[in-house]
Amino acid sequence: MSKQKIRFILNPVAGKSSKNELPEQIKHVLFDDRFDFEICVSEYAGHASVLAQEAIDLHYDVVAVAGGDGTINEVGTRLIGTDVALALIPCGSGNGLSRCLNIPLDPFKALDLINRMAVCRIDTVTVNEVPFISIAGTGYDAQVAADYAKDTRHGFNTYLRYIVKNYFTLGEKEYTLQLADRSFTTKAFFISFANSNQMGYDVPISPKASLWDGKVDLCIVRKPNPLELPVVGSFFLSNHMDKSPKVDILQVPEATILRPEAAVLNIDGESKMFEKDLHIQINPLSLHVIV
């Protein structure tokens, strides 16, 4: 039986931990009688996507990503609609998708999953035809992501700093949501488009979101005042956001959101500028992932 080919793509600047030991860990853990592999290092923004496309063209069986949610999204979205499986070696700060899929944060254990080659298919989502895998959003959380991306210091403390700063500087905005069966206008502090059930750091956003249900969860979050923060925070941290009086969650296969102006979106932890109006659509079971 021929060996399966794996391309590892390492993002050297993801997260805070060193990845210098990862090549030896890969050699130690992977079954060398079943796999041939090579290790590529991402050298610039967008390079991981190029390396993933090369792996597709060269008929690799697996592309494994050692990085955070941004790198995973960059590589994984390139694999959508192909037979190439995505493997996750969580090395980022938040590791939201890996946590949602119960991928171990320990590199040895994550690598051992590749040996088992248990592959499933998950949904992906597009916003204005730009694909993402886990979480996107507009408003407060997008601005937090934009500020975090500009800071050279990463980690939870930096993320928390921008969570607090933007709470005090940003307000609600008016959005019109157009769904298959109705349209309505609402004010929101932010709206998340959740394909997975958390934002990273084990922080949940939509407890019933599923990577396999053919729907994206639109999480409409209104701004709590300072006195309401402890109550809203308790819903948030206990994974009961859907029960908070400040949150409405709609599960839909498709939606259009009309915003007051063009603004940044949070796309799996990365900040990108988008036009004013957003069209969101689920792509059912379109990506193979090792779990």
QUIUR-V732671 format. One line per field, one symbol per residue. ss: DSSP state (H for helix, E for strand, C for the rest). burial: + if it has 16 or more other C-alpha atoms within 10 Angstrom, else -. A space follows every 10 residues. Layout:
ss->???
burial->???
This chain:
ss->CCCEEEEEEE ECCCCCCCCC CHHHHHHHHC CCCCEEEEEE EECCCCHHHH HHHHHHHCCC CEEEEEECHH HHHHHHHHHC CCCCEEEEEE CCCCCHHHHH CCCCCCHHHH HHHHHHCCEE EEEEEEECCE EECCEEEEEH HHHHHHHHHH CCCCCHHHHH HHHHHHHHHC CCEEEEEECC CCEEEEEECE EEEECCCEEE CCEECCCCCC CCCCCEEEEE ECCCCCCCHH HHHHHHHCCC HHHCCCEEEE EECEEEEECC CCEEEEECCE EEEECCEEEE EEEEEEEEEE C
burial->----++++++ +++++---+- -+---+--++ ----+-+--- -+----+++- +++-++---+ ++++++++++ ++++++++++ ---+++++++ ++++++++++ --+++-++-+ +-++----+- +++++++--- ++++++++++ ++++++++-- ---+----+- -++---+--- --+-++++-- ------++++ ++++++++++ --++++++++ ++++++++++ ++++------ -+--++--++ ++---++++- +++++++++- --++++++++ +--+--++++ ++++++++++ +
